[in-house]
Amino acid sequence: MTTDSPLVFRWDLDKTYLLSEFESLREMVRIPFERAEDKIAAPGVAALMRGLRTTALGRGRGVRVYFLSASPPQIGRAIRRKLELDGILYDGIVFKDQLQRLFRGKFRHLREQVGYKLTELLKARSADPETAREYLFGDDWEQDPLIYSLYADVVAGRVAPADLAALLQAARVDRPLIEEARQLAVDVPKAEAVGRIFINLERPTPPAALRAFGPRLVPSFNYFQTAACLFADDVLGAAGVSDVARTLIEESAFTPVRLLNSLDDVVRRGHLPGEARTRIRTHLVAAGIVPPAARRRRSWRAWLKSAAPMAAPVASHVDYRALMGAQEGAAE
């Protein structure tokens, strides 16, 4: 992938962009009747979305934004209005017809997301340029780490169509969806398309619990951490990072100390190079968001660790059978 490749940002809606509540059937049924003004965006996410588009266009790079939701299409009008209120430009939204499944008595399918989301992602990929570089955004609520990782490896050709079908069968996906996903996996152009997968920790899940998905997947406690990693990947400018940081301070009671602790945390977990942290901190100081730090002495070991370049995230082998087995066991 080159810097001329178009950028594609794929977002989940619930608990990634919006702070949705659907833990009970009552809350799920209530969602279609909410107004745009009732919906609350996750802190910093709107500033991040705007910054990603501004950065790409400012560098003459194509950019596309898509949303994939497990919410019913009846919510579409309110969602589109909310995106308009937040100043978010987008290229497409896909909804899941939850109410139709509810009326047909298919209660098990209400929370089945693997087959639904995977087929929609593969269909969307086939409609985008083969050179497109993708960044995926989800949460730890609806198996997004598994779905996004599996999607990335199918597109890259690391998971064969027949193996995909077997995995989906093990996940108890409906047979028609299994066959549709298998055929889409055959037809999709193969490319190392997915740069990073960002998972918003909403439950919250301990980051260590997601290590099995490899360094490509970044568990994030807040969107400032996500913004910092995208800055390191050179798809978000310094102004975009500052906008996210300022939003968290002004709207979510973040403090400068908490922002800097978030930076240190994502460096410590190996997702952000030390030199990127230094550059981000310099920008934040220049923007007046955090105060200049007093000079402090550091050991030569700490200096070497901070200065050492960090390799770009690469895909590693993911044992999907083991992961699916573990999730099924936890659900029982």
Protein Blocks (a to p, Z undefined) as FASTA:
>chain_A
ZZkbccdddddfehplpccdffbfklmmmmmmpcfklpccdehklmmmmmmmmmmmmnop
acddddddfbdfklmmmmmmmmmmnopacfbdcdddfklmmmnopamlmmmmklmmmmmm
mmmmmmpcfklccdddddfknommmmmmmmmmmmnopacfklmmmmmmmnopafklmmmm
mmmmmmpccddfbfbdcdddfkbccfklmmmnojmbccdfbfklmmmmmmmnopacfklm
mmmmmmmmmmnopafklmmmmmmmmmmnopacfklmmmmmmmmmmnomaccdddddddfk
lmmmmmpccdddddddddfklmmmmmmmmmZZ
